[in-house]
């Protein structure tokens, strides 16, 4: 790489905020090369301060516009700080990068996950193989604030010899998964077709390679690199999976698996049911593990389905509830014997793997379920609903000024919502109202954008809609 005579870390003061999963911004507006260098310098300062630099840092990237070039800049800045940097030789998933981070002092992933194509971002993965916890994020933010409030920083390259190593990151991760498949040999001998939709993201090719020596017939759609994602956000939700539904029908496949832009979230399409949402996927996999005889704690974010609580209570499993963000689930997984952990957006982690959500590994768990039980995925959903009943989940985001909403929520303490008694108010993250009939309503104000998120769930679709409507009507005066 031809280097300039000097490397400006930032041309002026900028406003960079870390959300639940690192920093994201619009490419060329917020997410610029200068700002990427700045954030990397803050990470480098933190890594050095915490004595992690001797192990080096691995850098990965997804298939977004300029991701590989941004990753090179990250590796360069690390090198200029005398930190050995190891740059992935090809795009990879975020959980793949987390797996590699366990072999180094940590990892940096260039990705904006499921966000629209104009976004990109930076995630820091700790050397325990999961999302950076609050202490790490706070430590990085302290270093960032120092840089932002100081004089514009320039690293002069005279007398420096920046160098980074190109390494293969997929193979070690794939070898671990190959070994897992060998131990669960029913997967290898089961014959069926699976359609995999990586949505033009960095999960392309993983299932094809992993299942090449099995009886599974794997067909991929939207597997080519396309930074615009074909005009669809790379988020595996029902409105974005029309092509997967068409491919399922055309090929008569028994299961369809969709992954988000960086492969840490999963969506499922079943020919007998249609789209199976993340709440149902999490509950089905917990139900399957219980029926297999596995036991352990369960951890979920506050915005996740009540089906998890009901299952845990019925089968005597300890349950932990966390704020939104997989980093909170990760923290519990590191300290407790957690069988499974999940969040509302399709991120699921499992005991014996990483303290991290992993769409590829979740997909393999689903294929194991089908192979071992010889039953369709929708059969498990029907069986689950026969046992604990059906639930209807919904979320809506309201874009508004949030100052008045925060004041309103502080005062909001209803005894009844839609004539149903409020049994518990939980203020772990936002404000959640749990009713006597297991229905619930949650308000969460975003910390990084002017958005209020409303979540609701009940045993009746119309009631769930009514809960959302009730919440929206309550918000209107507070946003004026």
PEHUTA-V124833 format. One record per residue. RES is the residue in one letter. NEAR is the number of other ideal C-beta (glycine too) atoms within 8 Angstrom. D_FIRST is the distance of its C-alpha to the first C-alpha in Angstrom with 1 decimal. Layout:
res=<RES:RES>
near=<NEAR:NEAR>
d_first=<D_FIRST:D_FIRST>
This chain:
res=<X:X:X:X:X:X:X:X:X:X:X:X:X:X:X:X:X:X:X:X:X:X:X:X:X:X:X:X:X:X:X:X:X:X:X:X:X:X:X:X:X:X:X:X:X:X:X:X:X:X:X:X:X:X:X:X:X:X:X:X:X:X:X:X:X:X:X:X:X:X:X:X:X:X:X:X:X:X:X:X:X:X:X:X:X:X:X:X:X:X:X:X:X:X:X:X:X:X:X:X:X:X:X:X:X:X:X:X:X:X:X:X:X:X:X:X:X:X:X:X:X:X:X:X:X:X:X:X:X:X:X:X:X:X:X:X:X:X:X:X:X:X:X:X:X:X:X:X:X:X:X:X:X:X:X:X:X:X:X:X:X:X:X:X:X:X:X:X:X:X:X:X:X:X:X:X:X:X:X:X:X:X:X:X:X:X:X:X:X:X:X:X:X:X:X:X:X:X:X:X:X:X:X:X:X:X:X:X:X:X:X:X:X:X:X:X:X:X:X:X:X:X:X:X:X:X:X:X:X:X:X:X:X:X:X:X:X:X:X:X:X:X:X:X:X:X:X:X:X:X:X:X:X:X:X:X:X:X:X:X:X:X:X:X:X:X:X:X:X:X:X:X:X:X:X:X:X:X:X:X:X:X:X:X:X:X:X:X:X:X:X:X:X:X:X:X:X:X:X:X:X:X:X:X:X:X:X:X:X:X:X:X:X:X:X:X:X:X:X:X:X:X:X:X:X:X:X:X:X:X:X:X:X:X:X:X:X:X:X:X:X:X:X:X:X:X:X:X:X:X:X:X:X:X:X:X:X:X:X:X:X:X:X:X:X:X:X:X:X:X:X:X:X:X:X:X:X:X:X:X:X:X:X:X:X:X:X:X:X:X:X:X:X:X:X:X:X:X:X:X:X:X:X:X:X:X:X:X:X:X:X:X:X:X:X:X:X:X:X:X:X:X:X:X:X:X:X:X:X:X:X:X:X:X:X:X:X:X:X:X:X:X:X:X:X:X:X:X:X:X:X:X:X:X:X:X:X:X:X:X:X:X:X:X:X:X:X:X:X:X:X:X:X:X:X:X:X:X:X:X>
near=<4:2:8:5:6:8:13:10:13:14:5:5:5:9:4:12:7:8:9:6:11:11:10:12:12:8:11:5:7:8:14:8:8:10:13:13:14:16:12:14:14:14:13:13:12:13:13:11:8:7:6:11:14:6:8:11:18:18:17:17:15:17:12:15:7:8:14:8:8:14:15:11:12:15:13:14:15:15:13:11:11:5:13:9:15:14:13:16:7:7:11:14:17:17:16:14:16:16:12:14:14:9:6:13:11:13:15:16:16:15:15:11:12:12:9:5:9:5:13:14:15:13:12:14:16:12:11:8:12:15:13:11:10:6:6:11:12:8:11:14:10:9:14:12:8:10:14:11:5:6:3:8:11:8:10:8:11:5:2:8:3:9:5:13:8:7:9:8:15:10:7:11:13:11:8:9:12:9:8:11:14:8:6:9:8:9:14:10:9:13:6:11:11:16:16:16:16:16:15:14:16:14:13:12:9:13:13:10:8:12:13:7:4:10:8:12:8:11:11:13:10:11:9:6:7:9:8:6:13:7:4:7:9:11:10:14:9:8:5:12:15:7:9:13:12:8:14:13:8:6:9:7:13:8:16:17:15:16:18:18:18:14:18:13:16:16:17:13:16:13:13:5:9:7:11:14:10:13:13:12:16:16:13:14:15:15:13:12:10:12:6:6:5:7:7:10:12:16:15:17:16:14:12:11:13:10:13:15:9:10:15:13:9:7:8:5:13:7:12:11:9:15:8:12:12:16:14:11:18:16:10:14:14:8:5:9:6:14:13:15:14:17:17:13:7:13:11:15:18:11:9:3:9:11:10:16:14:16:17:16:13:14:13:13:11:15:14:11:13:15:11:8:9:6:6:11:14:11:9:14:13:8:9:13:9:5:6:8:5:5:12:11:12:11:10:8:8:11:5:10:7:11:6:10:15:9:9:12:11:6:6:9:5:7:5:8:11:8:4:10:7:12:6:6:9:9:7:9:10:12:10:13:12:10:13:6:7:11:14:13:14:14:15:11:12:10:5:5:4:7:11:13:15:15:13:15:13:13:10:7:6:6:12:15:9:9:15:12:8:11:12:11:7:10:15:8:7:10:10:5>
d_first=<0.0:3.8:6.1:9.7:12.7:13.9:13.5:16.8:17.9:20.6:22.3:25.8:27.8:27.5:29.7:28.0:30.4:30.1:32.3:33.6:30.2:27.6:26.4:26.2:25.9:25.7:22.3:21.7:24.9:24.6:21.6:18.9:15.4:17.3:19.9:17.7:16.2:19.8:21.2:18.6:19.5:23.1:22.6:20.9:24.0:26.3:24.8:25.1:28.6:29.7:28.6:26.4:23.2:24.1:23.9:20.4:19.5:18.6:16.8:18.0:18.2:20.7:20.8:21.1:19.4:15.8:16.4:13.3:11.1:13.4:13.1:9.4:10.5:13.4:11.8:9.8:13.2:15.0:13.2:13.9:17.4:17.6:17.9:16.7:14.9:15.2:13.5:15.8:14.8:17.0:19.1:22.0:25.1:25.6:28.3:26.1:23.6:26.7:27.8:24.7:24.9:28.1:26.3:24.1:24.9:24.3:22.0:20.3:20.7:19.3:22.5:25.4:27.7:30.6:30.1:30.0:26.9:26.1:25.5:22.7:22.9:22.0:24.3:24.5:26.2:28.1:28.4:31.8:30.1:31.1:30.6:30.4:34.0:35.4:35.1:31.3:30.8:33.1:31.2:27.9:29.7:31.3:28.0:26.8:30.1:29.6:26.3:27.9:31.0:29.4:27.9:24.6:22.0:19.1:16.8:16.1:13.2:15.5:16.4:14.0:11.6:9.8:9.4:10.5:12.6:12.8:16.6:19.3:21.2:23.9:25.8:27.1:28.3:29.8:31.6:33.3:34.5:35.6:37.7:39.2:40.2:41.9:43.9:44.9:45.9:47.9:44.7:44.2:47.7:48.1:48.0:46.8:44.3:41.7:39.7:36.3:34.7:31.2:31.3:27.9:26.4:24.4:27.7:27.8:28.7:29.8:33.5:33.4:31.9:34.1:37.3:36.8:39.4:41.9:44.6:42.8:41.9:38.6:37.7:34.7:34.7:31.9:29.3:26.8:23.8:25.1:23.6:27.0:28.8:31.4:32.8:33.9:32.6:31.4:34.3:36.8:40.0:42.8:42.1:38.6:39.8:42.0:39.9:40.3:44.0:44.3:42.5:44.8:47.9:46.8:46.0:48.6:46.2:47.6:44.7:41.7:38.8:36.3:33.2:31.5:27.9:26.5:29.4:31.3:34.3:36.8:39.4:42.2:44.3:47.5:49.6:52.9:51.8:48.8:46.1:46.5:45.0:43.0:46.1:48.0:45.2:45.1:48.9:49.2:46.8:48.6:51.9:50.8:49.8:53.1:55.0:53.2:54.7:51.5:52.1:50.0:49.2:47.7:45.4:44.9:43.7:46.5:45.8:46.3:49.4:52.7:53.0:51.0:53.5:56.4:55.2:54.3:57.8:59.6:58.1:58.0:54.3:53.0:50.9:48.5:47.5:44.4:42.8:40.4:37.0:36.2:35.1:38.9:39.8:37.2:38.9:42.2:40.9:39.7:43.1:45.6:46.4:45.1:45.8:43.9:42.3:41.5:41.0:42.3:39.1:38.8:36.9:38.8:38.3:40.4:41.8:40.3:36.8:34.5:35.8:33.8:34.5:33.3:34.1:33.6:35.9:38.4:38.5:39.2:42.0:43.5:43.5:45.2:47.8:48.6:48.7:50.8:53.2:53.4:53.6:51.5:49.4:51.8:54.7:53.2:52.9:56.6:57.7:56.0:57.6:61.0:60.7:59.4:59.7:57.4:55.2:53.6:50.5:49.0:46.5:46.1:43.8:45.5:43.4:45.3:45.5:45.9:47.7:51.2:50.3:49.5:52.9:54.7:53.3:54.4:57.9:57.9:60.1:62.1:64.7:64.6:62.1:63.6:66.8:64.9:65.2:62.1:62.2:59.0:56.6:53.2:50.9:48.0:45.6:47.3:50.9:52.2:55.8:57.1:60.4:63.3:62.6:59.0:57.6:55.2:53.4:50.3:48.9:45.4:43.9:40.1:38.4:35.4:37.1:40.6:41.8:44.7:44.5:47.9:48.4:51.7:53.3:56.8:58.9:59.7:57.3:59.5:59.6:55.9:55.7:58.5:56.7:53.6:56.0:57.8:54.6:53.4:56.9:56.7:53.3:54.4:56.5:53.9:51.2:53.4>
